[in-house]
Amino acid sequence: MAKHSARATAARIITLVLKQQQSLNAVLRKNISLLPENERALCQQLCYGVIRWQLPLQAIADQLIAKPLKNKDADIAALLLCGLYQLRSMRLPEHAALSETVNSCKTLGKPWAKGLINASLRNYQRNKQQFEAAIAKTDKAHYAHPKWILNQLQKDWPEDWQSIVEANNQQAPMMLRVNRQQYSRDEYLKWLQEQGFKAKAINGCVDGIELDKPCDVNALPGFFTGAASVQDGAAQHTVELLGIKQNQRILDACAAPGGKTCHILEVEPTNDVVAIDIDAERLLRIKENTQRLDLSAELIAADAGDIDAWWDKKLFDRILIDAPCSGTGVIRRHPDIKVLRRPEDLQSLVNKQQQLLENLWPLLNTGGLIVYTTCSVFKQENELQVMNFLQKHPEAEEIKRSPPPASPRPVGYQRLPGEGNMDGFYYVCIRKI
Ligand SMILES: C[S@@+](CC[C@H](N)C(=O)[O-])C[C@H]1O[C@@H](n2cnc3c(N)ncnc32)[C@H](O)[C@@H]1O
């Protein structure tokens, strides 16, 4: 019996996320190559689907299994979630989904669990309506979001929280940024269409294209020679707000994996760009990306706020702070945020953001711009954070630059997840007077 199969590998990956609090993206990247190529898409679909719907799936599993499984059998518990996800949400023949899931117990080295998984999934099949009605009674299972995130969304967005939740539970579309040093957006769009891709230009996004269906990047024309990169339209708008010109010195303070660093350089490749990230391993991803796109930036692994550790005393004309944040605008892309983030993280993120703004402000030339962005929808990380900063700094003024289709806030602009089919993002542009 093979040691790897889409379902067994998905169960192992889900266990690492749920029990060891590892990032879904990182564990998928490490484990998926162990699978034969034709099993990878299913494994990825199962991992994302189960993590996205973990709260309702777990609520059903709790009703199916009277006594919780031991920690050492967390992979079997995850396999049950995979089975339920297939029956609830995937268009697979039910008998095949069921028997393949049951057989995966053997792949996981636990043939004793076959009876348990088989009986539980058949019980769900027989009494589906009853189980679904029972879980619909709790908000966290019904909306598939932890209570603390729901509470915060309801407080910040009393009119919009339900549409935010709905957008967060969708699968994110795949969007591309065309490297304008090689092709115009329209030229690349034509190339894609000639190759059989269904795609369209993203409204208000100079370099952006949205694909009809996600695909492997290896299939994209010219990907390896730097014709395009994968990046949501909301992230692409950030660089447009910087208003980049020639001969500027630009700091990208929280840069990894380098999506915006590369975009900054694609706009003006001769500019002097310093890209910092606190995470040395993630910084390597910037190196890979700049190499693929044939761009060059100075890369520094450091805490950007600890300026004595890295700053050479030369001022910057532009500073981008794409701040570490709760990620509540990109839950559709990173559903593990719902599992990994804790309510107590929020205050510590707000403190870090404040520190970055305060410590990097003196590094900006007079007349220069800071663009502060987050992929969060929480006001503490966004407009309240920046209002506090502006109150303390009379030499700072907001420049009104609106990325379409984001809505103006008392300070800056907020795009809620799903608006324009893009990620949720907050943007503000601040000038030093
Ligand atoms: C939202 S991500 C940046 C995404 C990136 N700008 C892009 O477009 O690809 C935030 C990054 O901030 C980094 N980070 C967190 N605290 C930091 C700090 N004090 N100094 C520098 N980087 C930091 C994290 O490691 C993470 O890579």
Ligand as a Chemical Component Dictionary entry (heavy atoms), coordinates in Angstrom:
data_LIG
# 
_chem_comp.id                   LIG 
_chem_comp.type                 NON-POLYMER 
_chem_comp.pdbx_formal_charge   0 
_chem_comp.three_letter_code    LIG 
# 
loop_
_chem_comp_atom.comp_id 
_chem_comp_atom.atom_id 
_chem_comp_atom.alt_atom_id 
_chem_comp_atom.type_symbol 
_chem_comp_atom.charge 
_chem_comp_atom.model_Cartn_x 
_chem_comp_atom.model_Cartn_y 
_chem_comp_atom.model_Cartn_z 
_chem_comp_atom.pdbx_ordinal 
LIG C1  C1  C 0  1.887  41.587 4.706  1  
LIG S1  S1  S 1  3.404  40.782 4.704  2  
LIG C2  C2  C 0  4.265  41.649 3.436  3  
LIG C3  C3  C 0  3.908  41.264 2.029  4  
LIG C4  C4  C 0  4.837  41.915 1.004  5  
LIG N1  N1  N 0  4.859  43.353 1.144  6  
LIG C5  C5  C 0  4.462  41.569 -0.418 7  
LIG O1  O1  O 0  3.817  42.367 -1.108 8  
LIG O2  O2  O -1 4.847  40.490 -0.879 9  
LIG C6  C6  C 0  4.153  41.438 6.143  10 
LIG C7  C7  C 0  5.633  41.089 6.299  11 
LIG O3  O3  O 0  6.134  41.876 7.389  12 
LIG C8  C8  C 0  7.204  41.163 7.964  13 
LIG N2  N2  N 0  7.470  41.827 9.262  14 
LIG C9  C9  C 0  6.793  41.734 10.423 15 
LIG N3  N3  N 0  7.333  42.545 11.350 16 
LIG C10 C10 C 0  8.363  43.180 10.765 17 
LIG C11 C11 C 0  9.326  44.118 11.195 18 
LIG N4  N4  N 0  9.318  44.609 12.441 19 
LIG N5  N5  N 0  10.260 44.544 10.331 20 
LIG C12 C12 C 0  10.296 44.055 9.062  21 
LIG N6  N6  N 0  9.428  43.141 8.599  22 
LIG C13 C13 C 0  8.464  42.720 9.425  23 
LIG C14 C14 C 0  6.676  39.740 8.006  24 
LIG O4  O4  O 0  7.742  38.813 8.105  25 
LIG C15 C15 C 0  5.931  39.647 6.666  26 
LIG O5  O5  O 0  6.769  39.096 5.675  27 
# 
loop_
_chem_comp_bond.comp_id 
_chem_comp_bond.atom_id_1 
_chem_comp_bond.atom_id_2 
_chem_comp_bond.value_order 
_chem_comp_bond.pdbx_ordinal 
LIG C1  S1  SING 1  
LIG S1  C2  SING 2  
LIG S1  C6  SING 3  
LIG C2  C3  SING 4  
LIG C3  C4  SING 5  
LIG C4  N1  SING 6  
LIG C4  C5  SING 7  
LIG C5  O1  DOUB 8  
LIG C5  O2  SING 9  
LIG C6  C7  SING 10 
LIG C7  O3  SING 11 
LIG C7  C15 SING 12 
LIG O3  C8  SING 13 
LIG C8  N2  SING 14 
LIG C8  C14 SING 15 
LIG N2  C9  SING 16 
LIG N2  C13 SING 17 
LIG C9  N3  DOUB 18 
LIG N3  C10 SING 19 
LIG C10 C11 SING 20 
LIG C10 C13 DOUB 21 
LIG C11 N4  SING 22 
LIG C11 N5  DOUB 23 
LIG N5  C12 SING 24 
LIG C12 N6  DOUB 25 
LIG N6  C13 SING 26 
LIG C14 O4  SING 27 
LIG C14 C15 SING 28 
LIG C15 O5  SING 29 
# 
